[in-house]
């Protein structure tokens, strides 16, 4: 379906053969993956440009940006109920329900902006509690107070749209808009950080402002197309938010956001533990995590594709199609991650060299350890991708509470505890931490896949 055509009634998924499900899932996930990679590119551009201001600016801007986007990702997950209900309505030929779902989702997104705006307005207490140096806290506060003005655009204009557009068949709009956002972001970084065309540079504030400007441009573009084109008017017709919709949206979305927060905390805590093993272990851990986060964008997009296609089939009361749609996404994820694991296994050195060259003894030790971690990361990602796709399929069944509990138990009860045991008791160091993560994610992947098999039968 093109980005210029409104969704048609009766477009629910047929049971079909496996090849059809694989093709349609891939077609839906591809624009989502490219949009996610474009967003990652924005973060990379900001990091590269901040590097020109010195290590202190890079540290402050990097921490503030990570805090900002981490919170956005968690809250965007909490908005996933919008996409589930919209896909369910489209699959069930109930397009008249989409406007109320849209405006109810916007109301939730607007409400979520308030706590994040407050956190970014007064970040100093949290940062001091985390043990950050006073001078760095001051710079982070400057950066965060500029970033806070991008919160409404990040949640209302981008976060909610990312959930809704694939659900109503307009995912290609993300592909049209997001690459333009990358180009704009790069240009705004040059203009606002260092100055150009006779304008002064604003340094650290300019870097934060470039993120804000880009988010508002992306939000305005997507909202403008959705509201400005006549063939989309019936999807966004004015409607009051409805309590009958807000409740199921939050019942679906809040556990998803909580699961994302639990996983983020797991990786943050693992990083802290890696730090106790020394700077070489921490640097290697961060390299492996950075590489893994790039390849993870594909499973994340397949997870959302599973969410949409399963919910659409359930809206059409076609449980067989929902089951095949979910397992098609899980299978695609496993196949993609198996290829990524093979690459990590066979050629970790060149990948690590893109981050750090082994020109000194310290760098050589870090590069060698990072290469070992990447080999483990290949196995780790196979399970991580499978569990996130299974979670997306379950989300399409509106099943999020039990998966949240299973994920939390697997992440912390198995993953974190096993990691510490391997790292310290067995003396495996950072490699042990990553094998612990593998164990935890394997447990979650097995439980969620089994639950989808049972729930979709």
JOZISUL-V417022 format. One record per residue. N is the residue number from 1. SS is DSSP state (@ for helix, = for strand, . for the rest). PHI is phi as a letter, one per 30 degrees, with the letter a starting at -180 (* if undefined). Layout:
N | SS | PHI
N | SS | PHI
This chain:
1 | . | *
2 | . | d
3 | . | d
4 | . | c
5 | . | c
6 | . | d
7 | . | d
8 | . | c
9 | . | d
10 | . | i
11 | . | c
12 | . | d
13 | . | d
14 | . | d
15 | . | e
16 | . | h
17 | . | c
18 | @ | d
19 | @ | d
20 | @ | d
21 | @ | d
22 | @ | d
23 | @ | d
24 | @ | d
25 | @ | d
26 | @ | d
27 | @ | d
28 | @ | d
29 | @ | d
30 | @ | e
31 | @ | d
32 | @ | d
33 | @ | d
34 | @ | d
35 | @ | d
36 | @ | d
37 | @ | d
38 | @ | d
39 | @ | d
40 | @ | d
41 | @ | d
42 | @ | d
43 | @ | d
44 | @ | d
45 | @ | d
46 | @ | d
47 | @ | d
48 | @ | d
49 | @ | d
50 | @ | d
51 | @ | e
52 | . | d
53 | . | c
54 | . | j
55 | @ | d
56 | @ | d
57 | @ | d
58 | @ | d
59 | @ | d
60 | @ | d
61 | @ | d
62 | @ | d
63 | @ | d
64 | @ | d
65 | @ | d
66 | @ | d
67 | @ | d
68 | @ | d
69 | @ | d
70 | @ | d
71 | @ | d
72 | @ | d
73 | @ | d
74 | @ | d
75 | @ | d
76 | @ | d
77 | @ | d
78 | @ | d
79 | . | c
80 | @ | d
81 | @ | e
82 | @ | d
83 | @ | d
84 | @ | d
85 | @ | d
86 | @ | d
87 | @ | d
88 | @ | d
89 | @ | d
90 | @ | d
91 | @ | d
92 | . | c
93 | . | h
94 | . | c
95 | @ | d
96 | @ | d
97 | @ | d
98 | @ | d
99 | @ | e
100 | @ | d
101 | @ | d
102 | @ | e
103 | @ | d
104 | @ | d
105 | @ | d
106 | @ | d
107 | @ | d
108 | @ | d
109 | @ | d
110 | @ | d
111 | @ | d
112 | @ | d
113 | @ | d
114 | @ | d
115 | @ | d
116 | @ | d
117 | @ | d
118 | @ | d
119 | @ | d
120 | @ | d
121 | @ | d
122 | . | b
123 | . | d
124 | @ | d
125 | @ | d
126 | @ | d
127 | @ | d
128 | @ | d
129 | @ | d
130 | . | d
131 | . | i
132 | . | d
133 | . | d
134 | @ | e
135 | @ | d
136 | @ | d
137 | @ | d
138 | @ | d
139 | @ | d
140 | @ | d
141 | @ | d
142 | @ | e
143 | @ | d
144 | @ | d
145 | @ | d
146 | @ | d
147 | @ | e
148 | @ | e
149 | @ | d
150 | @ | c
151 | @ | d
152 | @ | e
153 | @ | d
154 | @ | d
155 | @ | c
156 | @ | d
157 | @ | d
158 | @ | c
159 | @ | d
160 | @ | d
161 | @ | d
162 | @ | d
163 | @ | d
164 | @ | d
165 | @ | e
166 | @ | d
167 | @ | d
168 | . | c
169 | . | i
170 | . | c
171 | . | d
172 | @ | d
173 | @ | d
174 | @ | d
175 | @ | d
176 | @ | d
177 | @ | d
178 | @ | d
179 | @ | e
180 | @ | d
181 | @ | d
182 | @ | d
183 | @ | d
184 | @ | d
185 | @ | d
186 | @ | d
187 | @ | d
188 | @ | d
189 | @ | d
190 | @ | d
191 | @ | d
192 | @ | d
193 | @ | d
194 | @ | c
195 | . | i
196 | . | a
197 | . | h
198 | . | i
199 | . | c
200 | . | d
201 | . | d
202 | . | c
203 | @ | h
204 | @ | e
205 | @ | d
206 | @ | d
207 | @ | d
208 | @ | d
209 | @ | d
210 | @ | d
211 | @ | d
212 | @ | d
213 | @ | d
214 | @ | d
215 | @ | d
216 | @ | d
217 | @ | d
218 | @ | d
219 | @ | d
220 | @ | d
221 | @ | d
222 | @ | d
223 | @ | d
224 | @ | d
225 | @ | d
226 | @ | d
227 | @ | c
228 | @ | c
229 | . | c
230 | @ | d
231 | @ | d
232 | @ | c
233 | @ | e
234 | @ | d
235 | @ | d
236 | . | b
237 | . | e
238 | . | e
239 | . | a
240 | . | d
241 | . | e
242 | . | c
243 | @ | d
244 | @ | d
245 | @ | c
246 | @ | d
247 | @ | d
248 | @ | d
249 | @ | d
250 | @ | d
251 | @ | d
252 | @ | d
253 | @ | d
254 | @ | d
255 | @ | d
256 | @ | d
257 | @ | d
258 | @ | d
259 | @ | d
260 | @ | d
261 | @ | d
262 | @ | d
263 | @ | d
264 | @ | e
265 | @ | d
266 | @ | d
267 | @ | d
268 | @ | d
269 | @ | d
270 | @ | d
271 | @ | d
272 | @ | d
273 | @ | d
274 | @ | d
275 | @ | d
276 | @ | d
277 | . | d
278 | . | j
279 | @ | d
280 | @ | d
281 | @ | d
282 | @ | d
283 | @ | d
284 | @ | d
285 | @ | e
286 | @ | d
287 | @ | d
288 | @ | d
289 | @ | d
290 | @ | d
291 | @ | d
292 | @ | d
293 | @ | d
294 | @ | d
295 | @ | d
296 | @ | d
297 | @ | d
298 | @ | d
299 | @ | e
300 | @ | d
301 | @ | d
302 | @ | d
303 | @ | d
304 | @ | d
305 | @ | d
306 | @ | d
307 | @ | e
308 | @ | d
309 | @ | d
310 | @ | d
311 | @ | d
312 | @ | d
313 | @ | d
314 | @ | d
315 | @ | d
316 | . | d
317 | . | h
318 | . | c
319 | @ | d
320 | @ | d
321 | @ | d
322 | @ | d
323 | @ | d
324 | @ | d
325 | @ | d
326 | @ | d
327 | @ | d
328 | @ | d
329 | @ | d
330 | @ | d
331 | @ | d
332 | @ | d
333 | @ | d
334 | @ | d
335 | @ | d
336 | @ | d
337 | @ | d
338 | @ | d
339 | @ | d
340 | @ | d
341 | @ | d
342 | @ | d
343 | @ | d
344 | @ | d
345 | @ | d
346 | @ | d
347 | . | b
348 | @ | d
349 | @ | e
350 | @ | d
351 | @ | d
352 | @ | d
353 | @ | d
354 | . | d
355 | . | c
356 | . | a
357 | . | d
358 | . | d
359 | . | d
360 | . | b
361 | @ | d
362 | @ | d
363 | @ | d
364 | @ | d
365 | @ | d
366 | @ | d
367 | @ | d
368 | @ | d
369 | @ | d
370 | @ | d
371 | @ | d
372 | @ | d
373 | @ | d
374 | @ | d
375 | @ | d
376 | @ | d
377 | @ | d
378 | @ | d
379 | @ | d
380 | @ | e
381 | @ | d
382 | @ | e
383 | @ | d
384 | @ | d
385 | @ | d
386 | @ | d
387 | @ | d
388 | @ | d
389 | @ | d
390 | @ | d
391 | @ | d
392 | @ | d
393 | @ | d
394 | @ | d
395 | @ | d
396 | @ | d
397 | . | d
398 | . | i
399 | . | c
400 | . | b
401 | @ | d
402 | @ | d
403 | @ | e
404 | @ | d
405 | @ | d
406 | @ | d
407 | @ | d
408 | @ | d
409 | @ | d
410 | @ | d
411 | @ | d
412 | @ | c
413 | @ | d
414 | @ | c
415 | @ | d
416 | @ | d
417 | @ | d
418 | @ | d
419 | @ | d
420 | @ | d
421 | @ | d
422 | @ | d
423 | @ | d
424 | @ | c
425 | @ | d
426 | . | c
427 | . | i
428 | . | d
429 | @ | i
430 | @ | d
431 | @ | d
432 | @ | d
433 | @ | e
434 | @ | d
435 | @ | d
436 | @ | d
437 | @ | e
438 | @ | e
439 | @ | d
440 | @ | d
441 | @ | d
442 | @ | d
443 | @ | d
444 | @ | d
445 | @ | e
446 | @ | d
447 | @ | d
448 | @ | d
449 | @ | d
450 | @ | d
451 | @ | d
452 | @ | d
453 | @ | e
454 | @ | d
455 | @ | d
456 | . | c
457 | . | d
